[in-house]
Amino acid sequence: MSLTTSITSTGDARRVSVAGEVDVSNASELREVIDAVIIDGVSSVSVDVADVSYIDSTGIGVLVGAAHRAADAGVAFAVTNPQRNVSRILSMLGMDDELNVSTEE
């Protein structure tokens, strides 16, 4: 399955919505999109993974790396709305706090 992304702006905050499966074949594409948003002078970036049905270790690495780059740039970073299976993986790896995982209502 391919990966699609879209960016929504609200003031100086950005939401990167991701759909599909994030794996070694397309993780670099996700990295490029998130990095472009981080360096755009925003105050916060949320990565909405509500439509991500699968993420492998490469994809998780992209999110962790993005969280670190955002912190270095003084940008708030969060991963939002993970499906149950993605949330379980992030939780098992202890990434909840580092990625500021949350479910928006």
C-alpha positions, 0 to 999 in steps of 0.5 A: 500500500502506498503512503499519502500525506497532507498538511493542514495549517492553523496559525503557526501550527501544522498537522501532517495527516498520514494514510497507508502503511509506513515501512522501509519502502516509503519512510524516507518520503514521510521523513522529508514531509515532516522535516520540511514542516519542522524547518518552516518556522512553526511552533508545533507539528502534529503527525496524525496517524489515524489512517495508518494501518501499519508501521514498521521499525523504520517508520517508528525511527522516522517519528522518533528522529522527527521528534528529536529534530523538532525538540532541537528546533524548539518545535512542539511535536506530537503523534496523534490518533493512532489506530489500536495496533499502532498505539500498541506497538508504540506503547510496547516500545515505550515511545508514548511519552517521547512522541507525545502520543495522544488521541484527539477528540 
